[in-house]
């Protein structure tokens, strides 16, 4: 869709969608744990998770059928998060985790389609590229959670009172994708190790490819301006 056929309200509505999502994810990673330490409110992290899911739906909702698909995948995950306060069902956690992973994969694909359809490097483009990297880490945190639910003991996790397993995997996923490897959480089974290697490789390849593409677009953009 070119600029002349875009509806002004639609342009305004979606202009800051990636920046909003970036703020929500960073708030979940930084502010939620800090606030929990101060007020000791366990559900605060789940509130931030719900906000991130809503932010992702907003970011990929430029087309109506995208909203439907995103909601279809998000609702089981949100249901498993909030139902855990009333009942603990491993089957529900597995279904929720799989839907959560599929939800973020769908969002990543849609954002990448947007990124690679652009001809100019803009702030929205750069923020979108950063969002994809963060969503990759969130995706793998759900995958690790599903694996641990199906095969308990796949990871060696330190027992820290008040910290849920999902919180451990959120932390571990970001440590893995950035290849920090602190060693406090370790994969035990062959499948767990393979998944960790895959996340690290995909994360590093994405950074290399994405930076190269952004530089290439920027150089082309600069050369085009000079020729004019």
N, C-alpha and C positions, 0 to 999 in steps of 0.2 A: 504494500500500500504506500503510495507516494504522499508527499506533504500536502498536495493539493486536494486529495480525496479524504484526508483524515478529518475527523470531527474535532473541533477545537477542545471541547470538553474532554474527549477521550485522550487527547494529547496531554492535557493538564492533569487528568486523573492518573495516568500511568507514568508520568514523568519521573516521579521519585520512588517508584515501586522497589527498585533494587536497593536504594539507600535506606528505605524504611526497613526492609528485610535485614540488611546488614546491621543496622542498629539493634534490631530485635535479637539477632543471634549473639552479638557481642554482649548485650545486656543479660542474656541467659547464661553465658559463659562466665561473666564477671560479676554482675550486680546480684544475680539470684543467689549464688553461694555466699556472697558477702552479707546480703540481707538475711539469709537463713541463720547465719552465725549470730546476728544481732537479735532477731525476733524469734528464732527457733520455730519457724513455721515451715513444716515439711512440704505442704502443698504449694509453696511459692515456686519451686522449680517446675512443678507440673503446670502452673499457670503460665510461666514463661514458655514452656514447651507448646502449650495450646496457642499462645500468641505467635510463636514461630510458624506453626502450621497454618494459621490464618494469614500470616504475612506471605508465606509461600504461595498459597492459593491466590492471594491478591496479585503477586508478581507474575503468575502464569495465566491470569484470567482475562487476557486480551480477547480470547475467543470463548464463546459460551460452552462449547463441548469440552474445553479444557477445564472449566469450572466443575462440570459434572464429573469428569474423570478424577480430578483432584479431590473432590468431596467424597467420591466413592472409595478412594484409597485412604483418605485421612480419617474418616469417621470410625472405622474399626480400631485404628491406633488410639485415637482420642478416647474411645470407649474403654479400651483396655487400661489406659492410664487412670481414668477416673473411677472405673469399677473396682480397681485394686484397693480402694478405701473401704469397700464393703465385702468383697469376696476375692479370694486368691485362686485363680484357675490357670494352670500352666498352659492349657490349650488356647485360652484366650490371649495369653501373653505371646505365644508363638504366632498366632494369626495376626495380632496387632503389630508385632515386630516385623513380620513379612510385609504387611500392608504399609508400614512406616517406611521400610526400605524401598518398596516399589514406588511410594509417593515421592520420595526424594529423587529417585532415579528418573521418574517422569518429569519432575521439575528441572533437573539438570539438563535433560534432553531439550526441553523447550527453551531454556535460557541459552544453551549452546546454539540452537537454531537461530535465535535472535542475534547472538554475538556474531556468528559467521555470515549473517546476511547484511551486516553493516559495512559501509564503505569508508567511514571516517571514525577516528578514535575520539570518543567523547567521554565525559565523566561517567555517564550511565553505562557505557560499554566497559570501562575499567572496573566499576563497581560490580557489574554483572559477572565479569570474569573472576573476581575475588569471591563472589557469592557461590559460584560453582565449586570452588575449592573447599569452602566451608561446608557446603551441602554434601560433598563427597565424604567428609569426615563424619557427618551426622548419619549418612547412609550406612557406613561401616559399623557405627556404634550399634545400630539395630541388628545388623547381620551377626555381630559378635554375641549380642543378647540372645538371639534365636538359637545360635549354636550352643550356647551354654545351657539354655533351657532344654534342648533336645538331647544334649550329651553333657550332663553335669561333670565338672572337673576338667573341661577342655582348657580352662585357664587357671593359673595359680593366682588367686586374688587375696590380698591381705584383708583380714577382718578388722574393719574400722566401724565402731558403733555409730549408728545414725546415718551411714552412707549406703545408699541402695546399690545393687549390682548394676543397674542401668547407668547410674552416675559414674561408676568405675569404668564402664565401657565407653562412655562419652569422653572421659579423660584419656583413656587408653587409645582411642581412635585418633585423637588429635596428636598424641605423642608418636603414634605409629606413622601417620601420614606425613608428618614433618621429620621423620627418621631421627627423633631425639633418643628414643630407647632408654628410658631411665632404669628399667629393669625391675620395678616394683611389682608390675603385673606382667606375667609371662605366659605365652601359649604353651600348652603341654602336649596336646595331641598333634598328629601330623596334619590333620585338616585345619586346625586352628593356626598352626604355623604357616601353612600355605596361604590362608586367607590374609594373614598379617603381611606376608611378603608381597602378595598381590596388591594390597592397599598401598604399601610403600612405593612399589613400582609405578602403579597408576598415578599416584599423587605427584611423583617426581616427573614422570613423562608429561603429565598435564601442564606442569609449570614450564617445562622446556618448550613444549609445542605452543602454549598460549602466549608466552613472552615473545617467541619468534614471530608468531602471527601478528601480534599487536605492533611490534617493531616494523614488520613488513608493511602493514596498513599505514602506519604513520609515515614511513619513507615514501610510499606511493602518494599519499595525501600531500606531502611537502613538495614532491616533484611536480604534481599536478598544479599546485598553486604557483610554482615558479614558472611553469610553461604558460600560464595564463597571463 
